[in-house]
Amino acid sequence: MIEIDRVSQVFRTSGRQDHLALSEISLDIGDGAFVSILGPSGCGKSTLLYIVGGFVNPTEGVARMQGKPITGPGPDRGPVFQEFALFPWKSVLGNVMYGPRQQGIKPGEAEAQSRALIEMVGLKGFEDFYPKELSGGMKQRVALARTLAYHPAVLLMDEPFGALDAHTRTRLQNDLLNIWERDRKTVLFVTHSVEEAVFLSDKVVVMTRSPGRIKQVVDIDLPRPRRRAELLLDSHFQKYVVDIERMIDDTGEDRLLP
Amino acid sequence: MNWVRGLLSRLAPLWACLGLLGLWQAAALILNTDSFPTALEAIRAIPAILGDKESLINILASLRRMAIGFSLAVAVSIPLGLMMGRSRGVAAFFNPLLMVIYPVPKAALMPIIMLWLGVGDIAKTLVIFLGVSLPVIYHSFEGAKAVEEKMLWSGAAMGMSAAKRLIRIVLPAALPEILTGCRTGIVLALITMVTSEMIARQSGAGNILFNSLDMGQYDTVYAMIIIIGAMGIGLDAAFERLRARLVKWSEPGFDIPLSFA
């Protein structure tokens, strides 16, 4: 269980005015839930994720994990970044083994687990490749395997498919859901794609910009396991997408008409 | 025919050397003065130098000082540069200091250093140390600064402490940049080595060079230049091979992503 309790974040800018990135955010995320944070760029949704990760300390308020205040990063919360952030001097296998080795798991055991994970994310045969030799989609698969390898209770995904082309993105969404169905970890997923959020999530948190606030939390009541081809024709799915898109439009700022 | 072309391009540095020697030979023959021996005369003087025990001891002493100065400089500069790159406080403390030292020619400090430490090994090694330190600190600093924040966050999430992240993530991530600094450092080590021996003439390759200049033994002067030059080329080539091996993962030639989701 993650509790975000009246969290605010102020960034000092080079100008005179401080920027209020997040304003009094409160949100509870239950164990095993797939929750997306959706909003326009600059609404502080990534910052909120970094606060849960312990990478950023909130200016005010507190985030708790299983009742304990989050004071820094830890292996119970595994991040997956849009930038992949792989270790370029390590092979695919070396990257995936890195976390287990840090946790003191013996090399043989860590390697066996890592090879299994690499196969699970669909990269069997690429164990000895270096990140430079991989496409964006493959890099993100490695990054996911690297994070899963140290068994975090929560996955923190920061626009993980944002840098990928549409086709690759769809494939990774499907594969992510398949992997998630196996052990149903808690997932906090940041995105600006409404369709992606509705397709993947149990709950979509819609945010507004300047300052970042929660506009609404939408429960996505669609059966699992979800099949993309069926959902796209499903009127409930379509209604969720249209409703949420309208919500985002209503937040104002980007309207062209007076 | 392909292997011929391969051989030709692999031996390109050799052709460049031969070309230079040829030009030298021609120029010396045309000018025909005592102070400018021909390339052949200079080359002919090399075995005499390398066969002489005294000269050999001098050259080895130079190399030893250079190795010690270089190693100490690298051992101090890499950790310092990395810490400066990752900590604003450390950078703020050392940056002004380095900015003042950076443009000062290290050889110009030699008289002061000699005054304190004499003309022996310590003074000369210290000058080499100073010469090598700055490029290595600078490149380590730049390399560490450029390390992606998210890479360090990934390490932190695995439970790595700040010290561990510095050694296990910042160091390897910055290694290509660090080694670029070290390569500059090697050449500077050679330059400061010769200069220090030129100022404090007591032993070393630079000592032979300038003593023979004073005595008008011009073929020995030029032979020493060839020997020192060859040492530089050899060291640089050896280091470049080592570097290419260590950072194979970052080489641009490697950069052909596979097309597969």
Interface residues (C-beta under 8 A of the other chain):
Chain A: G53 G54 F55 G72 P73 G74 P75 R77 G78 P79 F81 E83 A85 L86 F87 P88 W89 K90 Y98 G99 Q102 Q103 F129 Y130 P131 K132 E133 L134 S135 G136 G137 M138 R146 T147 Y150 P152 H167 T168 R171 L172
Chain B: E148 K150 M151 W153 S154 G155 A156 A157 M158 G159 M160 I169 P172 A173 L175 V247 W249 S250 F254 D255 I256 P257 L258 S259 F260 A261
